[in-house]
Amino acid sequence: MLPPSQNSYPQIVLFGDSLFQGTADVSGGFSFQAALQTQVLRRFDVINRGFSGYNTSNALSILPQVFSPPTPGGPELKYLFILFGANDAAVPLPTNFQHVPLDKYKENLARIINHPIITAHKPKIFLVTPPPLDEIRVTVLDRANGHPSAARRTKVSAAYSEAVRQVAAEHPGVTLIDLHKALMDRAIEMTPGFDPKGPALGDPEGGVRGYLEHLLPDGLHLSTESYRIFYDLVRPHIGSEWAGTKDEDRVGYVLPDWRNAPWLEEDQHLRGKSL
């Protein structure tokens, strides 16, 4: 019989809105969360704490319910990925109340990073920029859903992504994951003839959706291809603890490989006695 573990598995937590909630989806044949869990299997638990519709003010209000202070034998928060902003950037409308002003958004991100429960774990923190927005597509869907106009705007969303870059730069030790840039770079690359010096893809001013149509099917949420791009940004930051070591496929296991388990010798000894 295997002995009980003395410690919980350390955690990688994905804390954000629907963009993290959607990392668990497998319907497109790829799951960001599953890919990350496979990468760290037996070393870390990947915890999805994505909440559709939440903004950073909501995140702060629920943070003590989502995270617990460190306790002996309890789970240790080792990596924290933070992705909020798509809802904070929603423009104020009578039909939508998700908006958080830009300065307040930056303040909220800083408060999440510096929250006493978070800092007590001393995790490696990653701030993720919200992705680009296809306002052309969003406008059609928002009006169909009863909004008088688009609930989100390309230029406004880009400003919130820039704010994440600024907050990350202001906090030593925090790593920036620039999802906005990675997806926009891919969209521009895959849109022949598009001039990036003009209005952005998805901006009604330019009138060109281009490859954003494939990366953001509803103008806001990520396609499977986008989640693959996102995972490719994250993957190099995880696993340095065991990369390049001897038997790196087993180094860092919370419970040992069966070949090296301390109870294996005891089992062999007992079997020898019974012969």
N, C-alpha and C positions, 0 to 999 in steps of 0.2 A: 504494500500500500504506500502511496506517495505521502510524504510528510507535508503538513500545511505550510504555505508560504508565510514568512515572518513579516513581509512587507507587501503592500499593494503595488500594482504596476504603476510606474510613473506615467503622467498623462501629457498628451498633446491635445490642447483644447482649441477648437474652431469657434470663436465667439463673434457672432455677427447677425446679419439679417437673413433674408431669404436666399441670398447668394451663397451663404454657408449652409443653410438648411438644404439647399438643392444639391450639395456635394454628395449626399447619400443616394441620390437617384441613380438607378442602373438602367433605366428604360432605353437610353441611347447606346448601350453597350459599353459604357465606361463610367466609373464612379470615382471622383476625386478622393472621397473619403476612403473607399475600399483600396485604391491604389496606395494611398499614404499608409493605411493600416498594414497592407502587405509589406511595404518597405520596412516597417518597424515591428513586425510581428514578433511576439514573445519578449519584446523589449519595452514597448510603450503601448498604452491604450489610446486610441484616437477618439476623442469625445466631441460629438457634434452638439454645439449649443448655438445653432442658428435659429433665429426667430423671425419669421416672415412679418414684414411691416414695421419692425421695431427701428427706432432711431437711437441716437446716442443717449438722449435723456432717458428713454425707456431702459436702455442697457444699464445705466447707472442705478436705476431704481431696483432692478432685479439682481444686480451683481452679487449681493450677499446670499441670495438663494441659489445662484449658479456655482459659486466658488466657496469653499470652506477653508478656514485657516489651516495651516499645517498642523498635523497631530502625529504622535508616535504611531507608526504602523499604517497611517493613513496615506492616501494617494498624494504624491508630490507633483505639482504643476511644473513641468520642465520646459515646455514650449507653449507659448500663447500667440495665436494668430487672431488679429482683430480686423474685422471688415464691416464697417458701418459707413453710411454716407449716402447711399442711394435714396433712402427715405428722408434723411435730413435735408437733402437737396430738393425735395419736392417743393414746388412753389406754393405760396399760400393761396388757397381757393376755398370758396364756401363749401365745396364738396370734399376737401382733403385737409387734414390737420396734422400731417406728419412733419411739416417743415420745422427745422431748427436753424436759426440764423448762423451765418458762417463763423462769426467770432465765438458764439456759444458752442458750436460744433467742435472747434479747435480746443476750447476749454474742456469740453466733455471728454474728448480723446485723451487729453493730458491727465484728467482725473481718473480715467480707467487705468491708464498706464501706472499711475502713482497711487492707486488705491491700496490701503494698508493690507488688505487680504492678498492682493496680487503681489505686492513687494515682499511680503513675508515668505513667499515661495521662491523668490529670486529666479523667476523663469527667464528664458530667452524670449524676448517679445518681438513680434513682427507686425508692422502696420501695413495693411494692404489698401491701396488706392481703389476707390470704387471704379468700376469699368466705364468705358465710354457710354454714351447714350445715343440711340437712334431716335431723335425727336420726330422725324418724319413718320416712322411707324407708331411711336407712342401716341402721337396726336390722333391718329385714326382710331386706335383702340380706346384711348381715354374718352373721346367724344362718344364712341359707341357705348361706353359704360356710364354715361351720364354726366361727365365733367364738361364744363363750358369751353374748356381749352385743354391743351396738354398740361398734365400735372408736373411734368419735368421738362427742363430745357437743356439743350446741349451745352451752351456756354456756362450755365449755372452749375451743372454737374461737373464740368471740367474745373471750375473754381474750387469745388469741394475736393476733387482729387489733388489739386495743387496744395490745398490746405493740409492734406495728409503728408505730403512730401515735407512741408514746413515743420509739422509737429515731429515727424521722425528725425529731422535734422536737429531739432532743438533738444532731443533726448538721447544723450550718448548711450550706446549699447542697444538702442532700438534699431532694428533692421527694416528697411523699406522694401516692400514687394510692389513694384509698379505695374499692377495689372492693367491700369488704364493705358499706359504706354505700350505694353506688350500687345494688347488686343488692337489698338489703333495702328500700330506698326504692321501687324498682320493684315488688317483690313486694307491699308494703303498699298501694301505689297501685292495684294490680290485684286486690286481695282485698277486695271490698265488705264493709263491716260489721266488718272486723277492727279491734280496739282495740290499738294499738301500746303502750299503757301496761301491758298484761298480758304473759304469756309470749310469747316471740318465735315467729314462724312457724317451723314445723319442730320446735319443742320439744315433746316428749311431754307435758310438764306442761300445755300448752294444747291439744294434740291437733289443731292446725290446720296443714296444709301450705300451703294457699292457693296463690298463684301461684308459690311456690318449686318446685312440681311441674313448671312449664314452664322455669324458670331453671336448675334442678339436677335433671336427669332421674333420676340415680341417687343424689341427695342430696348429692353431693360435687363432681362435675365439671360444667363449664359447658356449657349448651346453645348453639346458634348465636346465639340472641337475647342470651344473656349475653355472648358474645364481641363482639357488636356494641356492647353497652353499654360493655364494657371498652375497645374501640377508641375509642369516642367520648370516653372519659376521657383517653386517651393522645394522640389526634390533635392537640389544640391545643398540646401541648408540643414538637412537632417541626416544624421548618421556618421558625422565625423568622429564620434566616440569609438566606432569600430571599423571604419573604413581603413583599409590597408593593413589591418592587423592579421596575425596568423589566425587561421580559422575564423575569418571575419563573419562568416555565415552563422556563427554561434556566439561570438563575443557579445557580452552585454545582456544575455538572457537573464530574466528575473529568476526563473527556475532553470537549472542546468540541463544541458543536453542529456538524453537518457544514457549515453555512453559514459558520461562523466559524473553521473548522479552519485552522491555519497552513500545512498542506500543500496546501490547496486552491489557493492562489495559485500554488504551485510546479507543481501539476498543470495549471492553466490555461496557465501559461507554457510548459510542455513541449508541450501540445496546440497552442499558437500556433506553436511552432517547426516542428511537423510539417506545418503547412499550406503 
